[in-house]
Amino acid sequence: MLNRRSNAAGWRQLWCHLALILVSGWLWGQPALPLLLRLPALALLGVALAFSFCAMHECCHRTVFDQRDRNDRWAWWAGVLSFYNADFFRRYHQWHHRYTHLPGLDPELEDPAPCSPSAYLLELTGLGWWLGKLRGHWRGLRGEFGDCPYIPPQAARQVSDSIRRQWAVYGLLLLLSLPGGNGFGFWFWLLPLAIGQPLLRFVLLAEHGGCPFVADGLRNTRTTYTLAPLRWLMWNMPFHAEHHLYPSLPFHALERAHQHLAPQLTVVAPGYLAVHRGLLANLPALAMPAASTVPELVTPEGAVAEEAVPAAPGSIP
């Protein structure tokens, strides 16, 4: 069965990702090395830190390891590295899967789409993401989740406590940066993460950007063919339609799932550059449609459906 978890595959992926962070960080921190070697190491460190988001995402789905607690622990630490909070993201992301690309329901659509060249460039800098994360963390620290329907009242305390523990880690990192004014937290986390963030914004925009605002997993999510190193760094998330159709599949099974699903997929791109060429050709298409044109998901009784994930086509052995 493709949905069988593998601790061996999970540990292998996780430790290799951590090794990339450690090795590139070590190279960046060697002043005796030529700058031409240290600068690529800095860029690689930044990309590895930013793409810790992908490790967090997979662990939040609890598909990396057999043990629920192990998934949750590593999700939390990967969130620390990538400046996300895993306990908040897990609930946020559940709604994204339930209401994928549906205006007024999918929380990923709460941020304005980059519908002009200037907004597109700003999106890729990651500046809006930084500001949004700071605002979100601040509200979470204060327990303000009134505008977050995916955080139920009974979970608010747990999420707030998780964010407070995360900021305690950042406080410790700041203290470690003070002796001798070495700026460890800036040089080995904040600066690299800022450098790596644009590439993460670049690939995440391709997951649903420009897809129809419909409740059809074959049309509202894009699978993108790309180079093997980027697939590895993204924990196979370029197979994104497959992931949305079958969220319980572990990351290491998505490529095999693609072999079964490829004939049925309707939004497939030959590469990320091709995706962005298409987006740039019609940026206004990223804007959400008028409310009157959005298909409403309702139960037979007329209430908004609690589950909006369409049935996946076919079956996977």
C-alpha positions in Angstrom: 0.0 0.0 0.0 1.3 3.4 -0.9 0.0 5.0 2.3 2.3 2.8 4.5 4.6 5.0 6.6 8.3 4.2 6.7 10.4 5.3 9.7 13.6 4.5 7.7 12.5 6.8 4.9 11.5 9.5 7.3 14.8 9.4 9.3 16.8 9.3 6.1 15.1 12.4 4.6 15.2 14.3 7.9 18.8 13.6 8.8 20.0 14.5 5.3 18.0 17.8 5.5 19.6 18.5 8.9 23.0 17.6 7.5 22.6 20.1 4.7 21.9 22.8 7.3 24.8 21.9 9.5 27.4 21.4 6.7 26.4 24.6 4.8 26.3 26.5 8.1 29.8 25.2 9.0 31.2 26.3 5.6 29.6 29.7 5.9 31.1 30.1 9.4 34.7 29.5 8.3 36.4 32.9 7.8 39.5 31.3 6.4 37.7 29.9 3.4 37.4 32.0 0.2 34.3 34.2 0.0 33.5 32.5 -3.4 33.0 29.3 -1.4 31.3 30.8 1.7 28.6 32.8 -0.2 27.2 29.7 -2.0 27.2 28.0 1.4 25.3 30.9 2.8 22.7 30.6 0.1 22.5 26.9 0.5 22.0 27.3 4.3 19.2 29.8 3.7 17.4 27.5 1.3 17.8 24.6 3.6 16.4 26.6 6.6 13.5 28.1 4.5 12.6 24.6 3.2 12.4 23.3 6.7 8.9 24.4 6.1 8.5 21.3 3.9 9.7 19.1 6.7 7.3 20.7 9.1 4.4 20.3 6.6 5.0 16.6 6.2 5.3 16.0 9.9 2.1 18.0 10.5 0.4 15.5 8.3 1.9 12.9 10.6 3.1 10.8 7.6 6.8 10.9 8.1 7.0 8.5 11.1 4.7 5.8 12.5 4.6 7.5 15.9 2.3 10.5 16.2 4.4 12.1 19.0 7.6 11.8 16.9 5.9 13.6 14.0 4.7 16.3 16.3 8.0 16.9 17.9 9.9 17.2 14.7 7.2 19.3 13.1 7.6 21.8 16.0 11.4 22.0 15.6 11.2 22.3 11.8 8.7 25.2 12.4 11.2 26.8 14.7 13.9 26.7 12.0 11.5 28.0 9.3 9.7 30.6 11.5 6.4 28.8 11.4 4.6 27.4 14.4 3.6 23.8 13.8 0.7 23.6 16.2 -0.9 26.6 14.6 0.0 25.5 11.1 -1.5 22.0 11.6 -5.0 23.4 12.2 -4.6 26.1 9.6 -3.5 23.5 7.0 -6.4 21.2 7.8 -8.8 23.9 6.7 -6.7 24.5 3.6 -7.1 20.8 2.6 -10.8 20.8 3.5 -11.5 24.0 1.5 -8.7 24.1 -1.1 -8.7 27.2 -3.2 -12.3 28.2 -2.2 -12.7 31.9 -1.5 -14.0 32.7 1.9 -13.1 29.2 3.1 -9.5 28.4 2.3 -7.3 30.4 4.8 -4.5 30.5 2.3 -6.6 32.9 0.3 -6.7 35.5 3.1 -3.5 37.1 1.9 -4.0 39.3 -1.1 -2.8 37.7 -4.4 0.0 39.4 -6.3 -2.1 40.7 -9.2 0.4 43.3 -10.5 4.1 43.2 -11.4 5.1 45.2 -8.3 3.0 43.0 -6.0 4.4 39.9 -7.7 8.0 41.1 -7.0 7.1 42.0 -3.5 5.6 38.6 -3.0 8.9 36.9 -4.1 11.0 39.0 -1.7 9.2 37.4 1.2 8.7 40.8 2.9 4.9 40.3 3.2 5.5 36.8 4.6 7.8 38.2 7.3 5.3 40.9 8.3 2.5 38.4 8.3 4.4 35.9 10.5 5.3 38.6 13.0 1.7 39.7 13.2 0.5 36.2 13.5 3.0 35.2 16.2 2.2 38.4 18.2 -1.5 37.6 18.1 -0.8 34.0 19.0 1.4 35.0 22.0 -1.6 37.0 23.3 -4.1 34.2 22.6 -6.0 36.3 20.0 -7.5 33.7 17.6 -10.9 35.3 17.1 -10.3 35.6 13.3 -9.0 32.0 13.0 -12.0 29.7 12.9 -9.6 26.7 12.5 -8.4 27.3 16.0 -11.2 26.1 18.3 -11.5 27.6 21.8 -10.4 24.4 23.4 -7.1 24.4 21.4 -6.3 28.1 21.8 -4.3 27.7 25.0 -2.2 24.9 23.6 -1.4 26.8 20.5 -0.5 30.0 22.5 1.8 27.9 24.8 3.5 26.4 21.7 4.2 29.8 20.3 5.5 31.0 23.6 7.9 28.1 23.8 9.0 28.8 20.3 9.8 32.4 21.2 11.7 31.2 24.2 14.0 29.4 21.8 14.5 32.5 19.8 15.2 34.4 23.1 17.9 31.8 23.9 19.3 32.2 20.4 19.5 36.0 21.1 21.3 35.4 24.4 23.8 33.1 22.6 24.4 36.0 20.1 25.3 38.5 22.8 28.7 37.2 24.1 31.4 39.0 22.3 28.7 40.5 20.0 29.1 37.5 17.6 25.5 38.0 16.2 25.1 34.2 15.9 21.3 34.4 15.5 21.6 37.0 12.8 24.4 35.4 10.8 23.4 31.8 11.0 19.6 32.0 11.1 17.9 35.3 10.4 20.1 36.4 7.4 20.2 32.9 5.7 16.5 32.5 6.2 15.8 35.8 4.6 18.0 34.8 1.7 16.3 31.5 1.2 12.8 32.7 1.5 12.3 34.0 -2.1 12.9 30.5 -3.5 10.3 29.1 -1.2 7.8 31.8 -2.1 8.6 31.1 -5.8 7.7 27.4 -5.5 4.7 27.8 -3.2 3.1 30.3 -5.4 3.0 27.6 -8.1 1.0 25.1 -6.0 -2.4 26.8 -6.6 -1.7 30.1 -8.2 -3.6 30.5 -11.5 -5.7 27.4 -10.8 -9.5 27.6 -11.0 -11.4 28.5 -7.7 -13.3 25.2 -7.7 -13.9 22.3 -5.4 -12.2 19.8 -7.7 -8.8 18.5 -6.6 -7.9 17.7 -10.2 -8.2 21.3 -11.2 -7.5 23.5 -8.2 -4.0 22.2 -7.5 -0.9 22.0 -9.7 1.7 19.3 -10.1 5.0 20.6 -11.3 7.8 18.6 -12.8 11.2 19.8 -11.6 14.8 18.7 -11.0 15.4 15.9 -8.5 17.4 18.0 -6.0 14.5 20.5 -5.7 12.0 17.6 -5.3 14.2 16.2 -2.5 14.5 19.6 -0.8 10.7 20.0 -1.0 10.0 16.5 0.4 8.3 15.7 -3.0 5.8 18.5 -2.7 6.0 19.3 -6.4 3.6 16.3 -6.7 1.1 18.6 -5.1 -2.1 17.5 -6.8 -1.3 14.0 -5.7 -0.8 15.2 -2.2 -4.1 17.0 -2.1 -6.0 14.1 -3.6 -4.5 11.7 -1.1 -3.2 13.7 2.0 -2.5 10.5 3.9 0.2 9.4 1.5 3.7 9.8 2.9 6.1 12.1 1.0 8.2 9.1 -0.3 5.1 7.6 -2.0 4.0 10.6 -4.0 6.2 9.9 -7.0 4.7 6.4 -7.3 1.2 7.8 -6.8 1.9 10.2 -9.7 2.4 7.2 -12.0 -1.2 6.1 -11.2 -2.8 9.6 -11.3 -0.9 11.3 -14.1 -3.5 10.5 -16.8 -6.3 12.1 -14.7 -4.4 15.3 -13.7 -5.5 18.4 -15.6 -3.1 21.1 -14.2 0.5 19.9 -14.8 3.5 22.2 -15.5 6.8 21.2 -17.1 8.7 23.3 -14.6 8.5 26.3 -12.2 9.8 28.7 -14.7 7.0 27.7 -17.1 4.5 28.2 -14.3 5.7 31.7 -13.5 5.9 32.6 -17.2 2.2 31.8 -17.4 1.4 33.7 -14.2 3.3 36.8 -15.4 1.4 36.7 -18.7 -1.9 37.1 -16.8 -1.4 38.2 -13.2 -4.9 39.6 -12.8 -6.1 36.0 -13.1 -4.7 35.4 -9.6 -7.3 37.6 -8.1 -10.3 35.9 -6.4 -13.5 36.0 -8.4 -16.5 38.0 -7.4 -18.5 36.4 -4.7 -21.4 35.8 -7.0 -19.3 33.6 -9.3 -17.9 31.3 -6.6 -19.6 27.9 -6.5 -21.1 27.5 -3.0 -20.6 24.3 -1.2 -23.7 23.3 0.7 -25.0 20.3 2.5 -28.5 19.0 1.5 -29.8 21.1 4.4 -28.3 24.2 2.9 -25.5 24.8 5.4 -21.9 25.2 4.3 -20.5 21.8 4.1 -18.1 20.8 6.9 -16.1 18.6 4.5 -15.3 20.2 1.1 -12.7 17.7 -0.1 -14.1 16.0 -3.2 -13.8 12.3 -3.5 -10.5 11.3 -5.0 -10.7 9.7 -8.5 -9.9 6.1 -9.0 -8.0 4.1 -6.5 -4.4 3.5 -5.6 -3.2 0.1 -4.6 
